[in-house]
């Protein structure tokens, strides 16, 4: 049964059993409306996939905020509608923590589970299970987003680069990338799960990039072997950041400061990001980028980047590399 069907069944049960309880009737009706909203946002996600192909993922940002409000509303109603909640807490913990720990939890189970993330009795175990669930690459994108937002709330992540929370969120990114690479090399193929993991990596990108852009220059930042997809890194300052193995794919680099000196061996991972749109790049890194990730007219560089060879040559010259085999003399 689809997780939305579970929500709808819960709503129908509330309405059928409401009797003379107008509160239960209202909660059931509201839960049905929320289920419809989640369906709407799912449809918008699918539409973005169809219409924008490789560059569609940046548009996810536009639908994340209303989606989060919808799901929080659904969880609130489910909690409010519980009867004899105190008597059922232990049973709920056993059932939902088991589903989360083995990676099978659906949206409704995650909705019940998140209350344990701040439980005095179960917090440590709940957070450990939640991290494992996120790193596994669950098929349910809705469940992933709900759990991620509750495990790493925006008000904790934002402005706290280098904190345990932001480091843990990036660890989820690294683990997801490993699982994605393993899944794509494994047989038989599971396209649904592979797509879910890609969407989850994009979701992490939309959540952590505002935090990274708010980083103060010189603050610790470890992006080693992190992948970020279809996001906004315009005017980001990565001076002093650890970028060894960092994989930015179709990231908007307009005005970025990329003065890092430990990412030379992985410059080839920048092949589909227009790095030359940056404001500054230190000389050694610039040379490696020009050698390993030069402009390619057949590459899609993202929604906000549609470069030409002339622009590439002009920008690399301005960044300090006038001698490049990729630029005819007439374009320098």
Residue pairs with C-beta under 8 A, 6 or more apart in sequence:
3 106
3 107
3 108
3 140
3 142
3 143
4 35
4 38
4 39
4 107
6 106
6 107
6 108
7 31
7 34
7 35
7 38
7 74
7 78
7 107
7 108
8 31
8 32
8 35
10 31
10 78
10 81
10 108
11 28
11 29
11 31
11 32
11 35
12 28
12 32
13 28
14 24
14 25
14 27
14 28
14 31
14 81
15 24
15 25
15 28
15 29
17 24
18 24
18 25
18 28
24 81
27 77
27 80
27 81
28 81
30 73
30 77
31 74
31 77
31 78
31 81
34 70
34 71
34 73
34 74
34 77
35 74
37 66
37 70
38 67
38 70
38 71
38 74
38 142
41 63
41 66
41 67
41 70
42 142
44 63
45 60
45 63
45 141
45 199
48 56
48 57
48 59
48 60
49 56
52 59
52 303
54 250
54 300
55 230
55 250
55 300
55 302
55 303
56 230
57 199
57 202
57 229
57 230
58 230
58 231
58 232
58 250
58 252
58 302
58 303
58 304
59 303
60 199
60 202
60 203
60 206
60 230
61 206
64 145
64 203
64 206
67 145
68 145
68 149
71 107
71 111
71 142
71 145
71 146
74 111
75 111
75 112
75 114
75 146
78 108
78 111
78 112
79 85
79 112
79 115
82 88
92 112
93 116
93 122
95 109
96 105
96 109
96 110
96 112
96 113
96 116
97 113
97 116
97 122
97 125
97 126
97 129
99 105
99 106
99 109
99 113
100 109
100 110
100 113
100 129
100 130
100 132
100 133
100 147
101 129
101 132
101 133
103 132
103 133
103 136
103 138
105 113
105 133
105 138
105 140
105 143
106 140
106 143
107 140
107 142
107 143
107 146
109 143
110 140
110 143
110 146
110 147
111 146
113 126
113 130
113 147
114 146
114 147
114 150
116 122
116 123
116 126
117 123
117 126
117 127
117 130
117 150
117 151
119 126
127 151
130 147
130 150
130 151
131 151
131 168
131 171
131 172
133 147
134 144
134 147
134 148
134 151
134 172
134 176
134 200
135 171
135 172
135 175
135 176
135 179
136 179
137 176
137 179
137 180
137 183
137 193
137 196
137 197
137 200
138 144
138 196
138 200
139 192
139 193
139 196
140 196
141 196
141 199
141 200
141 203
144 196
144 200
144 203
145 200
145 203
148 169
148 172
148 203
148 204
148 207
149 207
152 165
152 166
152 168
152 169
152 207
154 207
156 163
156 165
157 163
157 165
157 166
157 169
157 207
157 208
157 211
158 210
158 211
158 214
159 211
159 214
160 166
160 211
161 211
161 212
161 214
161 215
161 216
161 219
161 220
161 221
162 219
162 220
162 221
166 208
166 211
167 222
169 204
169 207
169 208
170 208
170 222
170 223
170 226
172 204
173 201
173 204
173 208
173 226
173 227
173 228
174 225
174 226
176 197
176 200
176 201
176 204
177 201
177 225
177 226
177 227
177 247
179 197
180 194
180 197
180 198
180 201
183 190
183 193
183 194
183 197
184 194
198 229
201 227
201 228
201 229
202 229
202 230
202 231
204 228
205 228
205 229
205 230
205 231
206 231
208 228
209 228
209 231
209 232
209 233
209 236
212 221
212 233
212 236
213 232
213 233
213 234
213 235
213 236
215 221
215 236
215 237
217 237
217 239
217 240
218 239
218 240
221 238
221 240
221 241
221 242
222 241
222 242
223 238
223 241
223 242
223 243
223 246
224 242
224 243
224 244
224 245
224 246
225 244
225 245
225 246
225 247
226 245
226 246
226 247
227 247
227 248
227 249
228 247
228 248
228 249
228 251
229 249
229 250
229 251
230 249
230 250
230 251
230 302
230 303
231 251
231 252
232 251
232 252
232 304
233 248
233 251
233 252
233 253
233 256
234 252
234 253
234 254
234 255
234 256
234 304
235 254
235 255
235 256
235 279
236 253
236 256
236 257
237 256
237 257
238 256
238 257
238 258
238 259
238 260
239 257
239 259
239 260
240 259
240 260
241 260
242 260
242 262
243 260
243 262
243 263
243 266
244 262
244 263
244 265
244 266
245 263
245 266
245 269
246 263
246 266
246 269
247 266
247 269
248 269
248 270
248 273
249 272
249 273
250 272
250 273
250 300
250 301
250 302
250 303
250 305
251 273
251 302
252 277
252 302
252 303
252 304
252 305
253 273
253 274
253 275
253 277
253 278
253 305
254 277
254 278
254 304
254 305
255 277
255 278
255 279
256 277
256 278
256 279
257 278
257 279
257 280
258 275
258 278
258 280
258 281
258 282
258 285
259 280
259 281
259 282
259 285
260 282
260 285
261 282
261 284
261 285
263 285
263 288
264 284
264 285
264 288
267 285
267 288
267 289
267 291
267 292
267 293
268 292
268 293
269 293
270 289
270 292
270 293
271 292
271 293
271 296
271 299
272 299
272 300
272 301
272 302
273 293
273 301
273 302
274 301
274 302
274 305
274 307
275 281
275 289
275 293
276 289
276 295
276 307
276 311
276 312
276 315
276 316
276 319
277 305
277 307
277 315
278 319
280 319
281 289
281 319
281 320
283 320
286 316
286 319
286 320
286 321
287 321
290 316
290 321
290 324
290 326
294 312
294 324
294 326
295 307
295 309
295 312
295 326
297 308
297 309
301 307
309 326
309 327
309 331
310 331
312 326
312 327
313 324
313 326
313 327
313 328
313 331
313 332
314 331
314 332
316 322
316 324
316 327
317 327
317 332
322 332
